[in-house]
Amino acid sequence: MVATLVICALLAAALVGARVFMVARRGNVPCRLKAGDGGWRAGVARYADGELHWTPLLGVRLRPRHAIARRGLVVSGRRELDNGLYAVDCSGSTRDVSLAMSADALTGFLAWLESAPPSAYLDVA
């Protein structure tokens, strides 16, 4: 019985480790997301086809949970969090979300927003 529990625990740990490895591969940026009244959720963000795709670190699916379109995105505020992360509040074509990321990732996010085609409407606070 104990051996079965140990094997199950090791298998679960291996699956979680494989998930984190698959999600956190090259090209993704560590990013926390807060949607609505919920709390911060750890995940990674990836820029693709004019959208920011956010995938949680823990979960079953490898597909992005949120796709935030660059077109019409409004950054309404920025603030520094306690743990060295910076939060940006976003609204626009998607529901209101907040993203928390490192200073380097925030610089990349703002550069991605500003590099939109001239026809895109952007409002960066």
Secondary structure, 3 states (H helix, E strand, C coil): CHHHHHHHHHHHHHHHHHHHHHHCCCCCEEEEEEECCCCCEEEEEEEECCEEEEEECCCCCCCCCEEEECCCCEEEEEEECCCCCEEEEEECCCCCEEEEECHHHHHHHHHHHHCCCCCCCCEEC
